[in-house]
Amino acid sequence: MATSATLTTTYLSTFRTILDEWNQNRLKISPTKGFRVPLVELKQSPPSKDALKDVIVAFRTRPSLPNEAADKFHADPDAKDAPVDEDGQLPAVEFCSGITVTSAEPGVFVAHVPGMKWSGPTLTHKPYEADLAFGPDIDNEEVYQRTVVTNDILSLALSGGVGCILAYGQTGSGKTYTMESVEHRIARDLFDQARVVGKRLLLAQGGDVPAGAESGDIFEFNVTFLELLGKHASDLLESTEEVDAQGNPVRTEIAVREDKVGNVRPNLISSTLRTSAELEELINKALSHRRTSATLRNATSSRSHAMLTISIKNTLLPYADEGQLILVDLAGSERYEDSKDHDKQRMEEARDNNKSLMNLKECVRAKAKMAAEDGFVHIPWRSNKLTMLLKPIFDIESRQPSKALIIAHVSPHIQDSVHSTNTLSYAAPFKTVPPKPRGPAPYDAEDPRTWDHAKTVEWLTTQFTKRALKTRQVDWNVKAKAAKLAGKTLKPLEAPAPGQLDLGVDILKICPEGYTAKNLGTLYTPQFVQRCLEARSGEALTMDTLKNAAVDMIGNLFYLIITAKSRKRNEIMKSRKKIAVEAYGEAPPRTTTEYDEEEFLEAQIFYGTDWQKIIIAAHKKYKEEGGDWWNEGYPKTTDAMMDKFRVHKAAVEAEKAAAAEEADE
């Protein structure tokens, strides 16, 4: 049975003797292994096979601080058979290592867990494996070089990929110290690296170079800094003077949710930066706003997850995917014995933090499993706000290359060995083999996410052509009625010659070269409307008409994307083992009549925003009257709207037929 910190401190001299004997025997059998490549030769060495992995795991332990052991840990003077000195006093509390690094690469930490048996104190030695292991003598620069630089995290983000670095561990184990050093070193190197990559792209492209890009400054950097405290997210860049009872700033809560097409983009302050100094200043400002509180292990423990996100846009290739660097300093994990004396609010925060960390564990393990298997692997990233914010690295449908680096931190003290084993047990399973390569998604005519530029232009042209023809027909119908009242007959409306129909917009301004439906699907509705208004040409469409057309069109695109996602998920689920559902009955019918999908979509376009308004009003009425909405209300409401649409559609077709007959006569 593992001992408490107090009991471990009481028998510290005995544990130190056992540990010294174990270490001597270990060194006789196998000396400690260092890193494969010395630090000075690291940049010239070829990438290792670990650089190809989706998930890289590193362990780190810090050195003990002066007088830290004596200040933090205290022996029990009343303990039975406690070792005492010649004066009958308990010996002074001095540092005793609870972690031994037996191999730096591949990394192996051995945790020394104290225990008590009937025969006296015992020590269990538990090994844990990772890709890298950093002992207390390794400084921050070497950690940065062997993790971020060796694995090309910066180049990945500058190339349109997603690089994520997470610092995890017990409170007081050095997470924030490591993450802040990584953040400042990324600020130091990112812009220089961007200029190198930019010049390389300019040379490869040749031809005309955009103004101001000769130096390689072709990237635009936007930075956000979010704090997640329990279930509540806030913006660390928001300025506020209001504070709570603990003296921490009170900020507006930020909603964390998916938008129409599944993107998670909290409404945060986004700062556009151009230099290392600006990024350094922003990091320092945000970190000064972060919430901290005293715990039994750390006087300034970070009580929240802090997420720095750097979005990188390539202005030379403006329609390529934006790269991202996501740097997360996770809140310190706590065991019950370290948080039992906290107030109710702090206890809830600790529970929420631990829940989010456990969900993160499940997501990372599922991602690691997905890299090694061919079948479907469910990643439960929607289960928690933390993992929702990390969707770019967990979304199985994303085709952006991604890489996650987890640095697990443990305390060096033997009194914290139980915490250390929890941390190492949490992080060790993330270690995986290199993933199997995934090519681009195959073309699917019904899935806008797979369309190229030509297909997207074709779809937009078809949408605007349908509307132009409809408007042309309506105008002719009005003129035909006026002519009939005057005793005249108009010539039948002839189909326009190819290329002669005025669409009212320049399609290539809406979807320039290199742009695809996938890019359009990431736009908010106002952004798409603005893009269409800027592409307006001539007087064929009024501003209001074009606005309504743009709203309907982006709605249709969202519908196609969502339908494609659902269809593919359903295909995957159908291929898995089916569960008998007879006992649960069948789902209630959505409508009493089966409608063709195209006709249903045409009806929604016909009604526009009134479609949802009618459904909402009917739902409210059924709720007030206590009716069965799904079995009665929804089918009746939908059927009524579809009947009205069909009447309208039939009238239009009748008018066309009548016009055609008059023309024949």
C-alpha positions in Angstrom: 0.0 0.0 0.0 1.3 3.4 -1.0 2.1 5.7 1.9 1.0 9.3 2.4 3.5 12.2 2.1 3.7 12.5 5.9 4.5 8.8 6.4 7.0 8.9 3.6 8.8 11.8 5.2 8.8 10.1 8.6 10.7 7.1 7.1 12.7 9.1 4.6 16.1 7.8 5.7 15.0 4.2 5.2 13.6 4.9 1.8 16.8 6.8 0.8 18.9 3.7 1.8 16.6 1.4 -0.3 16.8 3.7 -3.2 20.6 4.0 -3.1 20.9 0.2 -3.1 18.6 -0.1 -6.1 20.4 2.6 -8.1 23.8 0.9 -7.5 22.5 -2.4 -8.7 20.9 -0.8 -11.7 24.0 0.9 -12.9 26.0 -2.3 -12.7 23.5 -4.0 -15.1 22.6 -1.1 -17.4 24.0 2.4 -17.4 21.8 5.4 -18.1 21.1 6.0 -21.8 21.4 9.5 -23.1 20.0 11.2 -26.2 20.9 9.7 -29.6 22.2 13.0 -31.0 24.1 15.6 -28.9 22.4 19.0 -28.8 25.1 20.7 -30.9 24.6 18.2 -33.7 20.8 18.2 -33.5 20.1 20.5 -36.5 22.4 18.6 -38.8 21.0 15.2 -38.0 18.3 13.5 -40.2 14.8 13.3 -38.7 14.1 10.2 -36.6 11.1 7.9 -37.2 9.4 9.5 -34.2 9.2 12.8 -36.2 6.6 11.1 -38.4 4.2 10.4 -35.5 0.9 12.1 -34.9 1.4 12.1 -31.1 4.8 12.6 -29.4 5.1 12.1 -25.6 7.8 13.5 -23.4 8.4 13.3 -19.7 10.0 16.0 -17.6 10.9 16.4 -14.0 12.4 19.6 -12.5 15.2 20.0 -10.0 14.3 20.5 -6.3 14.3 24.1 -5.1 16.4 25.1 -2.1 14.7 24.1 1.2 11.7 23.0 -0.7 11.5 19.5 0.9 11.8 20.9 4.4 9.1 23.6 3.7 6.6 21.3 2.0 6.9 18.0 3.8 6.7 17.2 7.5 7.2 14.0 9.5 4.9 12.5 12.0 6.6 12.6 15.4 4.1 10.2 16.9 4.6 7.5 14.3 5.5 4.1 15.7 9.1 3.0 15.2 10.0 6.2 13.4 13.7 6.6 12.9 15.3 9.1 15.2 18.8 10.6 15.7 21.0 10.3 18.8 19.0 13.0 20.6 15.7 11.2 19.9 14.7 13.8 17.3 13.3 13.1 13.8 16.1 13.8 11.3 15.9 17.0 9.2 13.8 16.7 6.0 16.1 16.7 3.0 15.4 16.0 -0.7 15.0 12.4 -1.8 14.4 11.7 -5.5 11.1 10.0 -6.4 12.0 9.8 -10.1 15.0 8.2 -11.9 15.7 8.8 -15.7 17.1 5.5 -17.0 16.9 6.4 -20.7 16.6 9.8 -22.3 15.7 8.6 -25.8 13.5 6.6 -26.0 12.4 8.0 -22.7 12.1 5.9 -19.6 11.1 7.3 -16.1 11.2 5.0 -13.1 8.9 6.2 -10.3 9.8 5.0 -6.8 6.6 4.5 -4.8 6.9 4.2 -1.0 4.8 1.6 0.7 4.3 0.0 4.1 4.1 -3.8 4.9 4.1 -5.7 8.2 7.9 -6.0 7.9 8.4 -2.2 7.5 8.8 0.4 4.7 9.1 -0.9 1.1 9.9 0.8 -2.2 8.3 -0.2 -5.6 10.0 0.8 -8.8 7.6 1.4 -11.7 9.0 2.1 -15.2 7.1 4.2 -17.7 8.0 4.7 -21.4 7.8 7.8 -23.6 9.5 9.1 -26.8 11.7 11.5 -24.8 12.6 11.9 -21.1 14.0 15.1 -19.6 15.7 14.9 -16.3 16.2 17.8 -13.8 19.5 18.8 -15.4 17.9 19.6 -18.9 17.2 23.3 -19.5 14.3 24.8 -21.3 16.3 25.5 -24.5 17.2 21.9 -24.9 13.6 20.8 -24.2 12.4 23.2 -26.9 15.0 22.1 -29.5 14.3 18.4 -29.0 10.5 18.7 -29.1 9.3 21.7 -31.1 12.3 22.1 -33.5 13.1 18.4 -34.1 9.5 17.6 -34.9 9.2 20.6 -37.2 6.1 22.0 -35.4 6.7 25.5 -36.8 7.1 24.4 -40.4 4.0 22.2 -40.1 1.9 25.2 -39.0 3.5 27.5 -41.7 2.6 24.8 -44.3 -1.1 24.8 -43.4 -1.0 22.1 -40.7 -2.0 22.1 -37.0 0.7 21.8 -34.3 -0.5 21.4 -30.7 1.7 21.4 -27.6 0.1 20.4 -24.2 1.8 20.7 -20.8 0.2 18.3 -18.3 1.0 17.2 -14.7 0.4 17.7 -11.0 0.1 21.2 -9.7 3.6 22.6 -8.8 5.4 20.2 -11.1 6.7 22.8 -13.6 4.0 22.9 -16.4 3.7 26.6 -16.6 7.4 27.1 -16.4 7.9 24.9 -19.4 5.0 26.2 -21.4 5.9 29.8 -20.9 9.4 29.1 -22.1 8.1 27.3 -25.1 5.7 30.2 -25.9 8.5 32.8 -25.7 10.9 30.7 -27.8 8.2 30.2 -30.5 7.7 34.0 -30.4 11.5 34.3 -30.9 11.7 31.9 -33.9 8.4 31.9 -35.6 8.7 35.1 -37.7 12.3 34.2 -38.8 11.1 30.8 -39.8 8.2 32.3 -41.7 10.5 34.5 -43.7 12.7 31.5 -44.7 9.6 29.5 -45.8 8.2 32.6 -47.5 11.3 33.2 -49.6 11.3 29.5 -50.5 7.7 29.7 -51.8 8.5 32.9 -53.7 11.4 31.3 -55.5 9.3 28.2 -56.3 6.4 30.3 -57.6 8.5 32.7 -59.8 6.7 35.3 -61.9 5.2 38.4 -60.2 5.8 38.9 -56.6 3.2 40.8 -54.5 4.2 44.2 -53.3 6.1 44.0 -50.0 6.6 40.3 -50.2 10.2 40.3 -51.5 11.6 39.8 -48.0 9.5 36.7 -47.5 6.8 38.4 -45.3 3.9 36.6 -46.9 2.3 35.3 -43.7 -0.4 37.0 -41.6 -0.4 36.0 -37.9 -3.6 36.3 -35.8 -3.4 35.4 -32.1 -6.0 34.6 -29.5 -5.6 33.7 -25.8 -8.4 31.8 -24.0 -8.8 30.8 -20.4 -11.0 27.8 -19.5 -11.9 27.7 -15.8 -14.0 24.6 -15.1 -16.8 24.9 -17.7 -16.4 28.7 -18.2 -14.3 30.2 -21.0 -13.1 33.8 -21.1 -10.8 35.9 -23.1 -7.4 36.6 -21.5 -6.9 39.6 -23.8 -10.0 41.3 -22.5 -9.3 44.3 -20.2 -11.3 44.5 -17.0 -11.1 46.2 -13.7 -13.7 44.1 -11.9 -12.3 41.4 -9.5 -13.8 38.6 -7.5 -13.4 37.8 -3.8 -10.0 36.1 -4.4 -8.7 39.2 -6.4 -9.0 37.5 -9.8 -10.3 39.5 -12.7 -14.0 38.9 -13.7 -14.5 38.6 -17.5 -17.3 38.0 -19.9 -18.0 34.3 -20.5 -17.3 33.2 -24.0 -19.6 30.6 -25.7 -17.8 27.4 -26.9 -19.9 25.7 -29.5 -20.0 24.4 -33.1 -21.3 26.6 -35.9 -23.5 25.4 -38.8 -20.9 23.3 -40.5 -19.1 22.1 -37.4 -16.3 24.6 -36.8 -15.5 25.7 -33.2 -14.6 29.4 -33.3 -15.2 31.2 -30.0 -15.7 35.0 -30.3 -12.3 36.0 -29.0 -10.2 39.2 -29.4 -7.9 38.4 -32.4 -4.7 40.4 -32.6 -2.8 40.7 -35.8 1.0 40.6 -35.1 4.0 41.2 -37.3 7.0 40.9 -35.1 8.5 38.7 -32.3 8.4 41.7 -29.9 4.6 42.1 -30.4 4.0 38.4 -29.8 6.2 38.5 -26.6 4.3 41.5 -25.3 0.9 39.9 -26.0 1.9 36.6 -24.2 3.1 38.6 -21.2 -0.1 40.6 -21.0 -2.3 37.5 -21.3 -0.4 35.5 -18.7 -0.6 38.3 -16.2 -4.4 38.0 -16.4 -4.5 34.3 -15.8 -6.3 33.0 -12.7 -4.2 31.5 -9.9 -4.8 30.4 -6.4 -2.9 28.8 -3.5 -3.1 25.1 -3.0 -1.5 22.7 -0.6 1.2 22.0 -3.3 1.7 25.4 -4.9 1.2 29.0 -3.7 0.4 30.3 -7.2 -1.2 27.3 -8.8 -2.8 27.8 -12.2 -6.5 27.1 -11.7 -7.4 27.1 -15.4 -6.4 25.8 -18.8 -4.7 28.5 -20.8 -4.8 28.2 -24.6 -2.7 30.3 -26.9 -3.7 29.9 -30.6 -1.7 31.4 -33.4 -3.5 31.3 -36.8 -1.2 31.6 -39.8 -2.6 32.7 -43.2 -0.5 32.5 -46.3 -1.2 35.6 -48.3 0.6 34.2 -51.3 -1.9 31.3 -51.3 -4.9 33.0 -49.7 -7.3 30.1 -50.3 -5.1 27.4 -48.7 -6.0 26.1 -45.2 -4.8 28.3 -42.4 -2.1 26.8 -40.3 -2.4 26.8 -36.5 -0.2 26.6 -33.5 -2.2 25.7 -30.3 -0.2 25.9 -27.1 -2.1 24.7 -24.0 -0.9 25.0 -20.4 -3.4 22.7 -18.7 -4.6 23.2 -15.1 -2.8 21.3 -12.5 -4.3 17.9 -11.8 -5.1 17.3 -8.1 -5.9 14.3 -5.9 -8.6 14.4 -3.3 -6.2 14.7 -0.4 -4.8 17.9 -1.9 -8.2 19.6 -2.6 -10.4 18.3 0.3 -9.8 21.5 2.3 -10.8 23.8 -0.5 -14.1 25.8 -0.5 -17.1 24.6 -2.6 -16.2 26.7 -5.7 -12.6 25.4 -5.7 -13.8 21.8 -5.3 -16.1 22.2 -8.3 -13.3 23.7 -10.3 -11.0 20.8 -9.4 -13.7 18.3 -10.4 -14.3 20.0 -13.7 -10.6 20.3 -14.5 -10.1 16.6 -13.7 -13.1 15.7 -15.9 -11.7 17.7 -18.8 -8.3 16.1 -18.4 -9.8 12.6 -18.4 -11.8 13.4 -21.6 -8.6 14.8 -23.2 -6.9 11.5 -22.3 -9.7 9.5 -24.1 -9.5 11.7 -27.2 -5.7 11.5 -27.5 -5.7 7.7 -27.0 -8.4 7.4 -29.6 -6.4 9.6 -32.0 -3.4 7.4 -31.4 -5.5 4.3 -32.0 -6.8 5.8 -35.2 -3.3 6.3 -36.5 -2.5 2.6 -36.2 -5.8 1.1 -37.4 -7.8 1.1 -40.6 -11.3 0.9 -39.1 -13.6 3.6 -37.7 -12.4 5.0 -34.3 -14.7 7.3 -32.4 -13.0 10.3 -30.8 -15.3 11.9 -28.2 -14.1 15.5 -28.6 -17.6 16.9 -28.1 -17.8 15.6 -24.5 -16.0 18.6 -23.1 -15.2 22.2 -23.9 -11.5 21.7 -23.7 -11.5 19.0 -26.3 -14.0 21.0 -28.4 -11.5 23.8 -28.6 -8.9 21.2 -29.7 -11.2 19.9 -32.5 -8.5 20.7 -35.2 -6.4 17.8 -34.0 -9.2 15.4 -33.1 -11.6 15.8 -36.1 -11.4 12.5 -38.1 -12.8 14.2 -41.1 -10.1 16.9 -41.2 -7.5 16.5 -44.0 -5.1 19.0 -42.4 -1.9 17.3 -41.2 -1.6 17.6 -37.5 0.8 16.8 -34.7 0.3 16.7 -30.9 3.1 17.0 -28.4 2.3 16.1 -24.8 4.9 17.0 -22.2 4.0 15.3 -18.9 5.5 16.9 -15.8 6.2 15.1 -12.5 7.5 16.4 -9.2 11.1 15.2 -8.3 10.2 14.5 -4.6 9.6 10.9 -3.4 6.7 12.3 -1.3 4.9 13.0 -4.6 5.5 9.6 -6.1 1.8 8.6 -6.0 1.0 11.8 -8.0 3.8 11.0 -10.4 2.6 7.5 -11.1 -0.9 9.0 -11.9 0.6 11.5 -14.3 2.9 8.9 -16.0 0.1 6.4 -16.2 -2.1 9.0 -17.9 0.5 10.1 -20.5 2.4 6.8 -21.3 -0.4 5.2 -23.3 -0.2 8.1 -25.8 3.0 6.8 -27.2 2.2 5.4 -30.6 3.7 4.1 -33.8 3.9 6.4 -36.9 0.4 6.7 -38.5 -0.5 5.2 -41.9 -0.5 7.9 -44.6 -3.9 9.4 -45.5 -4.4 10.9 -49.0 -6.8 13.6 -50.0 -10.5 12.8 -49.8 -11.8 11.2 -53.0 -14.1 13.2 -55.2 -17.8 13.0 -54.4 -20.3 15.0 -56.5 -22.6 15.2 -53.5 -20.0 16.3 -51.0 -18.9 20.0 -51.4 -15.9 19.4 -49.3 -14.3 17.3 -52.1 -15.1 19.8 -55.0 -12.3 21.6 -56.8 -12.4 25.2 -58.1 -14.1 24.3 -61.4 -16.9 22.2 -59.7 -17.5 25.0 -57.2 -17.8 27.6 -60.0 -20.1 25.3 -61.9 -22.4 24.9 -58.8 -22.5 28.7 -58.1 -23.2 29.4 -61.8 -26.0 26.9 -61.8 -27.5 28.5 -58.6 -27.4 32.0 -60.0 -28.6 30.8 -63.4 -31.7 29.2 -61.8 -32.5 32.4 -60.1 -31.9 34.5 -63.2 -34.2 32.3 -65.2 -36.8 32.4 -62.5 -36.7 36.2 -62.4 -36.8 36.4 -66.2 -39.8 34.1 -66.3 -41.6 36.2 -63.6 -40.9 39.4 -65.5 -42.3 37.9 -68.7 -45.4 36.6 -66.9 -46.1 40.1 -65.6 -45.7 41.6 -69.1 -47.8 38.8 -70.6 -50.7 39.5 -68.2 -50.5 43.2 -69.0 -50.5 42.5 -72.7 -53.5 40.2 -72.4 -55.5 42.8 -70.6 -54.6 45.2 -73.5 -55.8 42.6 -76.0 -52.3 41.8 -77.2 -50.2 38.6 -77.1 -46.5 38.5 -76.3 -44.1 36.3 -78.2 -43.1 33.2 -76.2 -40.1 33.5 -74.0 -37.2 32.0 -75.7 -34.3 30.3 -73.9 -31.3 32.7 -73.8 -28.3 31.9 -75.9 -25.3 30.4 -74.0 -23.4 33.1 -72.2 -26.1 35.7 -72.9 -28.0 35.4 -69.6 -27.0 38.2 -67.2 -26.5 36.6 -63.8 -26.0 39.9 -62.0 -22.7 38.8 -60.4 -19.1 38.0 -61.3 -18.8 34.3 -60.2 -15.0 34.4 -60.2 -15.1 37.2 -57.6 -17.1 35.1 -55.3 -14.9 32.1 -56.0 -11.5 33.2 -57.2 -8.9 30.8 -58.7 -7.8 28.3 -56.0 -11.0 28.8 -53.9 -13.3 25.8 -53.4 -16.6 25.0 -51.8 -14.7 23.9 -48.7 -13.4 27.4 -48.3 -16.9 28.9 -48.8 -18.3 26.5 -46.2 -16.0 28.1 -43.5 -17.5 31.5 -44.1 -20.2 32.9 -41.8 -23.4 33.9 -43.6 -22.7 37.7 -43.4 -19.2 37.1 -44.9 -20.6 35.2 -47.9 -23.3 37.9 -48.4 -20.6 40.6 -48.4 -18.6 38.6 -50.9 -21.6 38.3 -53.2 -22.4 42.1 -52.9 -18.8 42.9 -53.8 -19.2 40.7 -56.9 -22.4 42.4 -58.1 -22.3 43.5 -61.7 -24.8 45.5 -63.7 -28.4 46.1 -62.7 -29.8 42.6 -63.2 -30.0 42.1 -59.4 -30.9 44.8 -56.8 -29.0 44.9 -53.6 -31.9 43.4 -51.6 -32.5 40.7 -54.1 -28.9 39.7 -54.1 -28.7 39.7 -50.3 -31.7 37.3 -50.2 -30.2 35.1 -52.9 -26.8 35.0 -51.1 -28.5 33.9 -47.8 -30.4 31.1 -49.5 -27.3 30.0 -51.4 -25.0 29.7 -48.5 -27.8 28.0 -46.6 -28.0 25.4 -49.5 -24.3 24.9 -49.3 -24.4 24.4 -45.5 -27.2 21.9 -46.1 -25.2 19.9 -48.6 -22.1 19.8 -46.3 -24.2 18.7 -43.3 -26.0 16.1 -45.4 -22.7 14.7 -46.8 -21.3 14.5 -43.3 -24.4 12.7 -42.0 -24.4 10.3 -44.9 -20.8 9.3 -44.5 -21.3 8.8 -40.7 -24.3 6.7 -41.4 -22.4 4.6 -43.9 -19.7 4.0 -41.3 -22.2 3.1 -38.6 -24.1 0.8 -40.9 -20.9 -1.2 -41.5 -20.6 -1.8 -37.8 -22.5 -4.4 -35.8 -26.2 -3.5 -35.7 -28.0 -3.4 -32.4 -31.5 -4.9 -32.1 -34.0 -2.0 -31.5 -37.3 -3.8 -31.5 -37.6 -3.2 -27.8 -37.3 0.5 -28.2 -39.8 0.9 -31.0 -39.4 3.0 -34.1 -38.6 6.8 -34.2 -41.7 9.0 -34.8 -42.3 10.0 -38.4 -41.1 13.4 -39.4 -43.9 13.8 -42.0 -47.0 11.7 -43.1 -46.0 12.0 -46.7 -42.7 11.1 -48.3 -41.1 13.9 -50.3 -38.3 13.9 -52.8 -35.2 15.5 -51.2 -34.8 18.0 -54.1 -38.5 19.0 -53.8 -38.1 19.5 -50.0 -35.1 21.7 -50.6 -37.0 23.7 -53.3 -39.8 24.3 -50.8 -37.3 25.6 -48.2 -35.8 28.0 -50.8 -39.3 29.1 -51.7 -40.3 29.9 -48.1 -36.8 31.3 -47.2 -36.7 32.4 -43.5 -40.4 31.9 -43.2 -39.8 28.2 -43.1 -38.3 28.2 -39.7 -40.6 30.9 -38.4 -43.7 28.8 -39.2 -42.2 25.7 -37.6 -41.2 27.7 -34.4 -44.6 29.2 -34.2 -46.4 25.8 -34.6 -44.1 24.2 -32.0 -44.8 27.0 -29.5 -48.6 26.5 -30.1 -48.4 22.7 -29.6 -46.3 23.1 -26.5 -48.8 25.5 -25.0 -51.8 23.2 -25.8 -49.9 20.1 -24.6 -50.1 18.4 -28.0 -47.8 15.7 -29.4 -45.4 17.8 -31.5 -43.3 15.1 -33.2 -46.1 12.7 -34.0 -48.8 15.3 -34.8 -47.6 18.9 -34.9 -44.4 18.6 -37.0 -45.9 16.3 -39.7 -49.0 18.5 -40.1 -47.0 21.7 -40.2 -44.6 20.4 -42.8 -47.4 18.8 -44.9 -49.3 22.1 -44.9 -46.2 24.0 -46.1 -45.4 21.4 -48.8 -49.1 21.5 -50.0 -48.9 25.2 -50.4 -45.6 25.0 -52.2 -47.0 22.4 -54.6 -50.0 24.6 -55.3 -47.7 27.4 -56.1 -45.5 25.2 -58.2 -48.5 23.8 -60.2 -49.7 27.4 -60.8 -46.4 28.4 -62.2 -46.3 25.3 -64.5 -49.8 26.0 -65.6 -48.9 29.5 -66.5 -46.0 28.3 -68.5 -48.2 25.7 -70.4 -50.9 28.4 -71.1 -48.2 30.8 -72.4 -46.9 28.0 -74.6 -50.4 27.2 -76.0 -51.0 30.9 -76.7 -47.7 31.1 -78.6 -48.6 28.1 -80.7 -52.0 29.6 -81.6 
